[in-house]
Amino acid sequence: MFAWLKDKRTIRRIGRWFGWISLALVLVTMLTGYGITQFRIVTSLTAGFLGKAVSQRWHESLGLLVLAALALHVGIALWWRWKGARD
């Protein structure tokens, strides 16, 4: 299929990157969720960057990205384990 899929280290590295991306997206989702409920604190902590309206929009938009990145992370990890068990 793809030549880069034959190298186990590359597959594992891609899976780890998606894991770190998932973690970052979860942290941003938590921050924006807190920014919706405690917008005065978050607005002052982020120097006015994350207000209540911006937090609400980002929080609604990040849900699918978190799920996609987490699904790719878990899917790659399971595929890597399954492929390694066959070899």
C-alpha positions as CSV (number, residue, x, y, z in Angstrom):
1,M,0.0,0.0,0.0
2,F,2.2,2.8,1.3
3,A,5.9,2.3,1.7
4,W,6.1,4.3,5.0
5,L,3.5,1.9,6.6
6,K,6.1,-0.9,6.4
7,D,8.4,0.8,9.0
8,K,7.1,0.0,12.5
9,R,9.0,3.0,14.0
10,T,7.3,5.4,11.7
11,I,3.8,4.0,12.5
12,R,4.5,4.2,16.2
13,R,5.8,7.7,15.9
14,I,2.7,8.8,14.0
15,G,0.5,7.2,16.7
16,R,2.4,9.1,19.4
17,W,2.0,12.4,17.6
18,F,-1.7,11.8,17.5
19,G,-1.6,11.1,21.2
20,W,0.1,14.4,21.9
21,I,-2.3,16.2,19.7
22,S,-5.2,14.6,21.5
23,L,-3.8,15.7,24.8
24,A,-3.3,19.2,23.7
25,L,-6.8,19.4,22.3
26,V,-8.3,18.0,25.5
27,L,-6.5,20.6,27.5
28,V,-7.7,23.4,25.2
29,T,-11.2,22.0,25.4
30,M,-11.0,22.0,29.2
31,L,-9.7,25.6,29.2
32,T,-12.5,26.8,26.9
33,G,-15.1,24.9,28.9
34,Y,-13.8,26.7,32.0
35,G,-13.8,29.9,30.0
36,I,-17.5,29.5,29.4
37,T,-18.4,29.1,33.0
38,Q,-15.7,31.3,34.6
39,F,-15.1,33.8,31.8
40,R,-13.8,36.6,34.0
41,I,-10.9,34.5,35.2
42,V,-10.0,33.0,31.9
43,T,-10.3,36.3,30.1
44,S,-7.8,37.9,32.4
45,L,-5.5,34.9,32.4
46,T,-5.4,34.8,28.5
47,A,-5.0,38.6,28.3
48,G,-8.4,39.0,26.7
49,F,-7.8,36.3,24.0
50,L,-10.4,33.9,25.3
51,G,-13.6,35.6,26.1
52,K,-16.9,33.9,26.8
53,A,-18.1,34.0,23.1
54,V,-14.7,32.8,21.7
55,S,-14.5,30.0,24.3
56,Q,-18.1,28.9,23.4
57,R,-17.3,28.7,19.7
58,W,-14.0,26.9,20.2
59,H,-15.5,24.5,22.7
60,E,-18.2,23.5,20.3
61,S,-15.7,23.1,17.4
62,L,-13.0,21.2,19.2
63,G,-15.2,18.2,20.1
64,L,-15.0,16.5,16.7
65,L,-11.3,17.2,16.5
66,V,-10.6,15.6,19.9
67,L,-12.6,12.5,18.9
68,A,-10.8,12.2,15.5
69,A,-7.3,12.6,17.0
70,L,-8.1,10.2,19.8
71,A,-9.6,7.7,17.4
72,L,-6.5,7.9,15.1
73,H,-4.2,7.5,18.1
74,V,-6.0,4.4,19.5
75,G,-6.6,3.0,16.0
76,I,-2.9,3.3,15.1
77,A,-1.8,1.8,18.4
78,L,-4.2,-1.2,18.0
79,W,-3.2,-1.7,14.4
80,W,0.5,-1.5,15.3
81,R,0.0,-4.1,18.1
82,W,-2.1,-6.4,15.8
83,K,0.5,-6.1,13.0
84,G,3.3,-6.8,15.4
85,A,1.6,-9.9,16.8
86,R,1.4,-11.3,13.2
87,D,5.1,-10.7,12.5
